[in-house]
């Protein structure tokens, strides 16, 4: 897994935890944390797919 994907995954997990804490305390600021979790989740998938595509392109160019 690419390093940027791991960083984005860590941000996603931490923002979900922050949202849970925020909602438990009765704050509506948790909505912002949920939005951040969604963006970081999409970034994680993007970097994972980009890493896979880069590996498959590199393997094909070496053998082809």
Secondary structure, 3 states (H helix, E strand, C coil): CCHHHHHHHHHHHHHHHHHHHHHHCCCCCHHHHHHHHHHHHHHHHHHHHHHHHHHHHHHHHHHC
